[in-house]
Amino acid sequence: MDHPAFVDAGTSPGLEIWTIDKFEPVAVDSKMYGKFYNGDSYIILKTTGDGNSALSYEAHFWLGAKATQDKKGSAAILTVTLDDMLGGRAVQHREVQGHESSQFLGYFQPAIRYIEGGNESGFNQVEINAGAEKRLLRLSGCDNMRIDEVPADITSLTKDHCFILEEDRDILVLIPEGAKATLRGKIIAVANNLRYEEHNGRATIYIIDEFASDDEIDLFFRVLGSGSKDDIQDDDSSEGYARADINTVYLYKVILGDDIDLLTLNKPFKQKQLASDEVYVLDTPCSGIYIWLGADVDADTKKNYYDIVQKYLDAKGYPSWVHVTRVSEGKECSNFKQYFHSWDTLSSFSAKSCMADSDAGYYSGDADEAAASAKQIGKSASARGYMPDQGDGTLTVTRFAGGDSEDVTEKFESGLSILYQSEVYIIKYQFTNDDGNDAYVIYYWIGADASAEDKSSAYELTLELEEELGDGVTFVKVPQGKEPKHFLTIFKGNLVILFGSKDDEYKPTNAKQSYDDDNIRLFRVEGTELGVDMRAAQVVESASVLEDDDVFVLETAGAVYLWTGKESDAKEAEAAQKFVQLVVSDGKVVVVVEQGSEPDGFWDALGGAPDEKEDPSGWKLTLNRRVTAPRTLTAVTVTVTGKIKFEELPLEYTQEDLSDDGIYIMDTGEELYLWQGANTPGRARAVRSQIIKEYIEDDGLERTVESALVVSLRQGSEPRVFRKLFPTWDRDMWTNQDTYEDLKNNCLQGNI
């Protein structure tokens, strides 16, 4: 049933807000956007798009900490009504005071503000607090900031929060030691807003930071009425909650009834597990709870889905503030799809939006060519867009094996570059950047079977090289199998990864350790462009590893089989022929075998023909991951006490969100970019590896610390692909922006 309050909702891009009053939605004046009464509930609609594209919607209902149950229920139900009037195209989110999503907080800058009180409830009267002569505001977060009032007492102060103390016409701002530049700027903006919005511009602001005098510090505590700087406590609060496994993702089918029963679905999660007439709950460690409603689920269930959510939270013993997102079949958001091993993206694939600049020529708009582009993307190397140059620079290769290091550069200049999966390699690559200056990329390649000792020794060398080469260096951690396109390009598409080790003098071997008896080895040859990203890797001698979209070379005692999958590319077969000549043949007969026409000897060497695979084309899974993964920017704070904190920034992030004294993680789903500002404190730089470890371990995705491709960047040496992840990029931004001292002085000049 339509509601008149929503008749014109979502007709143009922007933000619209309604509060719940006597079970009805009432539009909020735009002057009050970002200010929320803790005794009320609200509906917030964010409409995105322009005249050239369809509008998209994010519908949030916000629940104040002191809101009555009738207000909360009305907000949930009316949000469904709003979505129905938008054609069911909105993704719905439940937001709880103090625990809002970064997406929601991003709508309100510089901070969201909680106000004591609320309007008249359908059943209860919430007393509106007219305010007090003295007020203490706590500012939580840094890049996503919340403001709430706390008791004006020393026990409210913590070392990692900022505070604003107001008394009469004095505004005292307390900034903790080590606060980032972005936080300092936002605090000053909040103080200025208070001066002009609540004091008509007639207030005196005091900024008490690490540069403040003893008299200024004493003034703060004198106004507070108790305590001293030494009495401020560490912040030991946490927003975590009990889960059976803090890193695990759960998928349940919901069996509806007076209570709910949950049928556990096992990994890997696949789209086909979701039936159109059922309801499912996806429980994640970082993104909260998703409730998925099939297209054929009855209208009452869709309308009252919040009841299912509450029963689920109660059954799990989760706190009421856990973030909840409702997704409808066919309208799934990327955040939801990223937790599935496979998701059909081909039917709605937009090649143009997913192509790297270097691949743009593949796209024409024709359906057949779009399908070909999809395959091109799915089969290409990792980090396709990370191309600092075209691979024409110079390189030095150091190998770590058996606890020793060795310069093996000459071996890589012979035309064939061989890496052994039992070892670790450091490749120092020097080139000329876009500004005509010398620049470096340090690749830290880790073989699948490398020892912990070799990993540690190699990592120590990367730290030494970074220190030696200075700011113009990029460090890339490359796990075996995640080689970036640029990495393959510097080896001219002649890279081979083999079994074998220093201990056996790199003699030919296989996974079964039987090569001396049977001479059987199996290699996968894959890539998209000769001389660029082709590579061959030795794999287990089993038919189960064969895939329709690749070319394999099987070496036996009597012959070499060149097997071409039915979806493989002719370029891969050509590269395989070259590989056979350089590595395998040794005068043996080469037999070309097409998939489906294999001789008995081929299957005998592999232990028999394989069972039929559910999805024998690996490129489709790769494409799904690349297309469905959301792109996120996360700010990292390392406190003076050593605690690492993560804040995911709003989806509409810009370069201005990067603080020159901070660390940020740009997560593309395929690779992680770790960006360091020029003024990042030493305590943060020293724990980079721990930052990545904690970030990945908590996300619940299929990747691991060992399998993640990580590109570490420094301010001023960002590659083109990173800069293009932002709406605009100004290389002089940090030089031209106001410093903290500028912002501070400008603020103080406004004092009465």
Disulfide bonds with the S-S distance in Angstrom:
none
